[in-house]
Amino acid sequence: MGQFRVVLIVYPRTGEGPQSLGILVHSGAAYSVMPRVLLEAWGCWPRRMQRVVFADGRAEDWPLTEIEVGYEDRRATTTTLMGPAGSATLLGAITLQGLGFVVDPVNHRLVPVDAVLV
């Protein structure tokens, strides 16, 4: 699929203005990941723990939180894993769906999509 980065806007709960965050698009990951130290600085605290399984088979329990994010003209509150210090920032499928975007892997971009009700 290829990987690429986008700039996500984060809306801290602390009341400070929006923050830009470079993030790797990873639609194969269910949850987005941001370093816990950043999320706590933005006023986000753990809501619950989530088992995380890595490609090498290891498993760890990581905290989950909620944060409001934006991309282009769309905003959404999303569930995000609180990674350890130095962890990668990943934009996962749940956040992509919440914002209403799909991945265009050929052109390395996010494309808005309509919601379909069946």
LUMSEDO-720742 format. One record per atom (N, C-alpha, C): residue in one letter; x, y, z. Coordinates in steps of 0.2 Angstrom, whole numbers, padded with zeros to 4 digits, always signed. Layout:
<sites>
AXYZ/...
</sites>
This chain:
<sites>
M+0004-0006+0000/M+0000+0000+0000/M+0004+0006+0000/G+0010+0006+0003/G+0014+0012+0003/G+0012+0016+0010/Q+0017+0020+0012/Q+0016+0024+0018/Q+0017+0031+0016/F+0013+0035+0019/F+0014+0043+0018/F+0012+0046+0025/R+0014+0052+0025/R+0013+0057+0031/R+0008+0062+0029/V+0004+0064+0034/V-0001+0070+0033/V+0000+0074+0039/V-0002+0080+0039/V-0003+0085+0045/V-0010+0085+0048/L-0010+0082+0054/L-0017+0082+0057/L-0017+0088+0062/I-0023+0090+0063/I-0024+0096+0068/I-0027+0093+0074/V-0024+0094+0080/V-0026+0092+0086/V-0029+0098+0090/Y-0035+0096+0093/Y-0038+0102+0097/Y-0037+0100+0105/P-0032+0102+0108/P-0031+0101+0115/P-0037+0102+0120/R-0038+0098+0125/R-0043+0099+0130/R-0041+0105+0135/T-0034+0107+0135/T-0032+0112+0139/T-0034+0119+0138/G-0037+0120+0132/G-0039+0126+0130/G-0035+0130+0125/E-0028+0127+0125/E-0024+0131+0120/E-0026+0130+0113/G-0023+0134+0108/G-0025+0133+0101/G-0024+0127+0098/P-0026+0126+0092/P-0025+0119+0088/P-0018+0118+0087/Q-0016+0112+0087/Q-0009+0110+0086/Q-0008+0106+0080/S-0003+0107+0076/S-0001+0103+0070/S+0003+0097+0072/L+0001+0091+0070/L+0005+0085+0071/L+0006+0081+0065/G+0012+0080+0063/G+0014+0076+0057/G+0013+0069+0059/I+0009+0065+0055/I+0007+0058+0057/I+0007+0053+0051/L+0010+0047+0052/L+0010+0042+0047/L+0003+0039+0046/V+0001+0039+0040/V-0005+0035+0038/V-0004+0028+0038/H-0008+0024+0042/H-0007+0017+0043/H-0014+0014+0044/S-0018+0013+0038/S-0025+0011+0038/S-0025+0004+0040/G-0019+0000+0041/G-0019-0007+0043/G-0020-0007+0051/A-0019-0002+0054/A-0019-0001+0061/A-0026+0001+0063/A-0029-0002+0068/A-0036+0000+0070/A-0036+0006+0073/Y-0032+0007+0078/Y-0032+0013+0082/Y-0026+0018+0080/S-0027+0024+0080/S-0022+0029+0080/S-0017+0029+0086/V-0011+0031+0085/V-0006+0031+0091/V-0003+0038+0091/M-0002+0040+0097/M+0001+0046+0099/M+0005+0045+0105/P+0011+0048+0106/P+0015+0047+0112/P+0010+0050+0118/R+0011+0046+0123/R+0007+0048+0129/R+0009+0055+0132/V+0015+0056+0132/V+0017+0063+0135/V+0014+0069+0131/L+0013+0068+0124/L+0010+0073+0121/L+0002+0074+0123/L-0001+0068+0123/L-0008+0068+0124/L-0010+0070+0131/E-0005+0069+0136/E-0006+0071+0143/E-0005+0079+0143/A+0000+0081+0139/A+0001+0089+0139/A-0005+0092+0136/W-0009+0089+0132/W-0015+0091+0129/W-0021+0090+0133/G-0020+0087+0139/G-0026+0087+0144/G-0030+0080+0143/C-0027+0075+0140/C-0030+0069+0139/C-0027+0064+0144/W-0032+0060+0147/W-0030+0055+0152/W-0033+0048+0150/P-0030+0043+0152/P-0032+0036+0150/P-0039+0035+0152/R-0043+0032+0147/R-0050+0030+0149/R-0050+0022+0150/R-0046+0018+0147/R-0046+0011+0148/R-0040+0008+0145/M-0038+0002+0147/M-0032-0001+0144/M-0035-0005+0138/Q-0030-0006+0133/Q-0031-0010+0127/Q-0025-0015+0126/R-0027-0021+0124/R-0021-0025+0123/R-0019-0024+0116/V-0012-0023+0115/V-0009-0021+0108/V-0005-0027+0106/V-0006-0030+0100/V-0001-0035+0098/V+0003-0033+0092/F+0010-0034+0093/F+0014-0032+0088/F+0016-0037+0083/A+0019-0035+0077/A+0020-0040+0072/A+0024-0046+0074/D+0029-0045+0079/D+0033-0050+0081/D+0029-0055+0086/G+0023-0054+0088/G+0019-0058+0092/G+0019-0056+0099/R+0023-0051+0101/R+0023-0048+0108/R+0016-0045+0109/A+0014-0044+0115/A+0008-0041+0117/A+0009-0037+0123/E+0006-0031+0123/E+0007-0026+0129/E+0000-0023+0130/D-0001-0020+0136/D-0007-0017+0137/D-0006-0009+0137/W-0009-0005+0133/W-0008+0002+0132/W-0014+0005+0134/P-0014+0011+0137/P-0019+0015+0138/P-0023+0018+0132/L-0029+0019+0132/L-0033+0023+0127/L-0036+0029+0130/T-0036+0034+0125/T-0039+0040+0127/T-0043+0043+0121/E-0047+0049+0122/E-0050+0052+0117/E-0047+0059+0116/I-0047+0061+0109/I-0045+0067+0107/I-0048+0070+0101/E-0049+0076+0101/E-0053+0079+0095/E-0047+0081+0090/V-0048+0079+0084/V-0043+0080+0078/V-0047+0083+0072/G-0043+0085+0067/G-0046+0088+0061/G-0041+0087+0055/Y-0044+0086+0050/Y-0040+0086+0043/Y-0045+0089+0038/E-0041+0094+0034/E-0045+0098+0030/E-0051+0101+0033/D-0057+0101+0031/D-0062+0104+0034/D-0067+0100+0039/R-0064+0094+0041/R-0068+0089+0045/R-0064+0089+0052/R-0069+0088+0057/R-0066+0087+0064/R-0070+0081+0067/A-0067+0077+0071/A-0070+0071+0074/A-0066+0070+0081/T-0070+0067+0086/T-0067+0065+0092/T-0065+0058+0091/T-0059+0055+0092/T-0057+0049+0091/T-0054+0045+0097/T-0054+0039+0097/T-0051+0035+0102/T-0043+0034+0099/T-0039+0035+0104/T-0032+0035+0102/T-0028+0031+0107/L-0023+0027+0105/L-0019+0023+0109/L-0013+0028+0112/M-0012+0028+0118/M-0007+0032+0121/M+0000+0028+0121/G+0004+0029+0116/G+0010+0026+0116/G+0016+0028+0121/P+0021+0024+0122/P+0026+0026+0126/P+0030+0032+0123/A+0034+0035+0127/A+0039+0041+0124/A+0043+0038+0118/G+0043+0042+0113/G+0047+0040+0107/G+0043+0036+0102/S+0037+0034+0104/S+0033+0030+0099/S+0031+0034+0093/A+0030+0030+0088/A+0028+0033+0082/A+0021+0036+0082/T+0019+0041+0078/T+0013+0043+0078/T+0009+0040+0072/L+0004+0037+0073/L+0000+0033+0067/L-0007+0035+0067/L-0009+0036+0061/L-0016+0038+0059/L-0020+0031+0057/G-0024+0028+0061/G-0027+0022+0060/G-0034+0023+0057/A-0037+0017+0056/A-0043+0016+0052/A-0049+0019+0056/I-0049+0019+0063/I-0055+0021+0067/I-0055+0029+0066/T-0049+0032+0066/T-0049+0040+0065/T-0051+0041+0058/L-0048+0038+0053/L-0050+0039+0046/L-0057+0039+0045/Q-0060+0033+0048/Q-0067+0033+0047/Q-0071+0038+0050/G-0069+0040+0056/G-0072+0046+0060/G-0072+0052+0056/L-0066+0053+0053/L-0066+0060+0049/L-0069+0059+0042/G-0071+0053+0040/G-0074+0052+0033/G-0069+0052+0028/F-0063+0049+0029/F-0058+0049+0023/F-0056+0041+0022/V-0054+0040+0016/V-0051+0034+0014/V-0044+0035+0011/V-0040+0030+0011/V-0033+0031+0009/V-0033+0030+0001/D-0030+0034-0002/D-0028+0034-0010/D-0020+0032-0010/P-0019+0025-0010/P-0012+0023-0009/P-0008+0025-0015/V-0011+0026-0021/V-0007+0027-0027/V-0004+0034-0027/N-0009+0039-0025/N-0007+0046-0025/N-0005+0048-0018/H-0004+0044-0013/H-0002+0046-0007/H-0006+0052-0004/R-0012+0051-0003/R-0017+0056+0000/R-0023+0053+0003/L-0026+0057+0007/L-0033+0055+0009/L-0038+0058+0005/V-0043+0054+0004/V-0049+0056+0000/V-0055+0056+0004/P-0059+0062+0004/P-0066+0062+0008/P-0071+0057+0004/V-0075+0054+0009/V-0080+0049+0006/V-0086+0051+0009/D-0092+0049+0006/D-0098+0050+0008/D-0100+0044+0013/A-0104+0045+0018/A-0107+0040+0022/A-0112+0036+0019/V-0112+0030+0019/V-0117+0026+0016/V-0122+0023+0021/L-0128+0024+0021/L-0133+0021+0025/L-0137+0015+0021/V-0137+0009+0023/V-0140+0004+0020/V-0146+0002+0023/
</sites>
